[in-house]
Amino acid sequence: VALETRALIAWMEKMPFVLGGNLQGGELVVTFPYDRTRSQGVTREQTPTPDEHVFRWLAFSYASTHRLMTDASRRVCHTEDFAKEDGTINGASWHTAAGS
């Protein structure tokens, strides 16, 4: 086992974490947590997390290397153009999704 692999294993045993993702067919945007608004009756609002910078970075890393998401002439998503957001958005700022 490589030294780097051992170091990563040791780190993961010390600080366990889980990273998951949801795939939505056809949309040209990467959302990051959370996808549910916190305020009762509000359909869109920012829902930042303490580690939002990590989620923004992961979302941008994917969006910025996706062939269609980086195409300047790509279609808009329904009526929204996420190009101005670098192809990423806080999920609840777009639409709320219970259980997400």
Secondary structure, DSSP 8 states (H G I E B T S, - for coil): --HHHHHHHHHHHHS---------TT---EEES--S-SSTT-S------TTHHHHHHHHHHHHTT-TTTT-TT---BTTB-GGGGTTEEEHHHH---TT-
